[in-house]
Amino acid sequence: MTTESAKLLGVVLAGGLSRRMGAMDKLWLHLEGEPLIARAARRLARQTGEVILNVNRHHEQLKDIALPVVPDLNSGYQGPLAGIAAAHRWARDNRPGVTHLIAISVDSPFFPDDLAVRLTADLNACADEIAIAFSEGYPQPTFGLWPISCLDPLNGFLDDTDNLKVMAFVKSRPWRRVDFPLNRLPAFFNINTPDDLVTARKLLEQEAIRG
């Protein structure tokens, strides 16, 4: 199984509360004249084709993006794992041919253009393994490949544990790491605060100067 033969569905994880942004919701922060949610969906669609949005608020504002909006299955803002579980359920109910999800975080505007290609590179040998992106030796838990086959264990995990960290679940299942090289733009840079948004804009300005 390869990227071409696997049936992928992209999911933009944007279900959080953006607490560190103050009064702003990071979904609607603009970078290069485009909201982060629209930028993430557009870039991911190049790699997966169809994309859905895991968002828990402001659904009316998302109509212009014209993509399926999939909220968490339970209230309480359980984090990225809850978004992945919701995406799995949606795929099972609406896209029965989908074999894997490619998940990304909405607040990482420079994620790699070859994310899906690298994450699916070893599917012939390990189609049922979760694949998690690593950069400089560290996991990037919200960037991963998730086989549909892990839907039921994930739901059970969310019901039975207080440890909602992505890697806590990942390490309970067959998984592998996929290392990504350093690029001129930091691929997994997160915009969590107003200062981070300023930094992201400066990085893009510097990249434009370099050409």
C-alpha positions in Angstrom: 0.0 0.0 0.0 1.4 3.4 -1.0 0.2 7.0 -0.9 -1.5 6.4 -4.2 -3.3 3.2 -3.2 -4.2 4.2 0.4 -7.4 6.1 0.7 -6.5 9.2 2.8 -8.7 11.7 4.5 -7.1 14.9 5.9 -8.3 16.3 9.2 -7.4 19.8 10.5 -7.3 19.7 14.3 -8.8 23.0 15.5 -10.9 22.0 18.4 -9.1 23.8 21.2 -10.0 27.0 23.1 -6.9 29.1 22.1 -6.5 30.2 25.7 -3.0 31.6 25.2 -4.2 33.9 22.4 -6.2 36.1 24.8 -9.4 37.4 23.1 -8.4 36.0 19.7 -9.3 32.6 18.3 -6.3 31.3 16.4 -8.5 29.8 13.7 -9.2 33.3 12.4 -5.7 34.7 12.7 -4.4 35.9 9.3 -1.2 34.9 7.7 -0.4 36.2 4.2 -4.0 37.5 4.1 -5.6 34.1 4.8 -7.1 32.7 8.1 -5.1 29.9 9.6 -8.0 27.4 9.2 -8.3 28.1 5.5 -4.6 28.0 5.0 -4.3 24.7 6.8 -7.1 23.1 4.9 -5.8 24.3 1.5 -2.3 23.0 2.1 -3.5 19.7 3.4 -5.9 19.2 0.5 -3.0 19.2 -1.9 -1.7 16.0 -0.1 -4.9 14.1 0.7 -7.6 15.4 -1.6 -10.6 15.5 0.8 -10.3 17.4 4.1 -12.5 17.8 7.2 -12.3 20.3 10.0 -12.4 19.3 13.7 -13.8 22.5 15.2 -15.9 22.8 18.4 -17.1 26.4 18.0 -17.9 29.2 15.5 -19.4 26.7 13.0 -21.4 29.5 11.3 -18.2 31.3 10.4 -16.9 28.2 8.6 -19.6 28.1 5.9 -17.4 30.0 3.5 -14.7 27.4 3.7 -17.3 24.8 2.6 -15.7 21.7 4.2 -17.3 19.2 6.6 -17.1 20.4 10.2 -16.7 17.6 12.7 -16.9 18.5 16.4 -15.6 16.3 19.2 -17.9 13.4 20.1 -18.0 14.6 23.8 -18.0 18.0 25.4 -15.1 19.0 27.6 -12.4 19.8 25.1 -10.3 16.7 25.6 -7.7 17.8 23.1 -6.3 16.4 19.8 -7.1 12.8 20.6 -10.8 13.7 20.8 -10.5 15.4 17.4 -8.9 12.3 15.9 -11.6 10.1 17.4 -14.3 12.3 16.0 -12.6 12.2 12.5 -12.4 8.4 12.7 -16.1 8.2 13.5 -17.0 10.6 10.6 -14.9 8.6 8.2 -16.4 5.3 9.2 -19.9 6.7 8.8 -19.5 8.8 5.7 -16.4 7.6 3.8 -16.3 3.8 4.3 -13.5 3.5 1.7 -11.0 5.6 3.7 -8.2 3.6 5.2 -6.2 6.3 7.0 -6.4 9.8 8.4 -3.6 12.4 8.0 -4.0 14.7 11.0 -2.4 18.2 11.3 -2.7 21.1 13.7 -4.3 24.3 12.6 -1.7 26.4 14.3 1.4 25.1 12.4 1.3 27.0 9.1 4.6 25.7 7.7 3.9 22.0 7.9 5.8 20.0 5.2 4.5 19.7 1.7 5.6 16.0 1.7 3.9 15.2 5.0 1.6 12.6 3.6 4.2 11.1 1.3 6.7 10.5 4.2 4.1 9.3 6.6 2.7 6.7 4.2 6.1 5.6 2.8 6.2 2.3 4.7 2.5 1.3 4.4 3.3 -1.9 2.5 4.9 -3.3 5.7 2.9 -1.6 8.4 -0.6 -0.5 7.2 -2.0 -0.8 10.7 0.6 1.3 12.5 0.2 4.8 13.6 2.9 7.0 12.2 4.0 10.1 14.1 6.2 12.9 12.7 9.5 13.7 14.5 11.7 16.7 14.1 15.1 17.1 15.7 14.5 14.0 17.7 11.2 15.2 19.2 7.7 13.9 18.4 5.2 16.2 16.7 2.1 14.4 18.1 -0.6 16.3 16.2 1.0 15.4 12.8 0.4 11.8 12.1 -1.0 9.0 10.1 -3.9 7.2 11.8 -5.3 3.9 10.5 -9.1 3.6 10.7 -8.5 0.3 12.5 -7.6 2.1 15.7 -11.0 3.9 16.1 -12.5 1.5 18.7 -9.3 1.4 20.9 -9.1 5.2 20.8 -12.7 5.7 22.0 -12.1 3.2 24.9 -8.9 5.0 25.8 -10.6 8.4 26.0 -13.4 6.9 28.2 -11.0 5.2 30.6 -8.1 7.5 31.2 -7.2 11.0 32.5 -4.0 11.0 30.4 -5.1 12.7 27.2 -1.7 13.2 25.7 -1.5 11.9 22.1 1.7 10.0 22.7 0.2 8.2 25.7 -2.3 6.5 23.3 0.2 6.1 20.5 2.6 4.2 22.7 -0.2 1.8 23.6 -0.6 0.8 20.0 1.7 -0.4 17.2 3.4 2.8 15.9 6.5 4.2 14.2 8.3 7.5 14.0 8.9 9.3 10.8 11.8 11.8 10.9 11.5 15.0 8.9 14.6 17.1 7.9 15.1 20.7 8.9 13.9 23.3 6.4 14.5 27.0 6.1 11.0 27.5 7.5 10.5 25.6 10.8 8.0 23.0 9.6 6.3 22.4 13.0 6.3 25.9 14.4 3.2 26.5 16.5 1.3 29.8 16.7 0.1 29.7 20.3 0.4 33.3 21.4 0.3 36.8 19.8 4.1 36.9 19.8 4.2 33.6 17.9 2.0 35.2 15.2 4.5 38.1 14.9 7.3 35.6 14.6 5.5 33.6 11.9 5.0 36.8 9.8 8.7 37.7 10.2 9.7 34.2 9.1 7.7 34.6 6.0 9.2 38.0 5.3 12.7 36.6 5.6 11.8 33.7 3.4 10.5 36.1 0.7 13.7 38.1 0.9 15.8 34.9 0.5 13.6 34.0 -2.5 
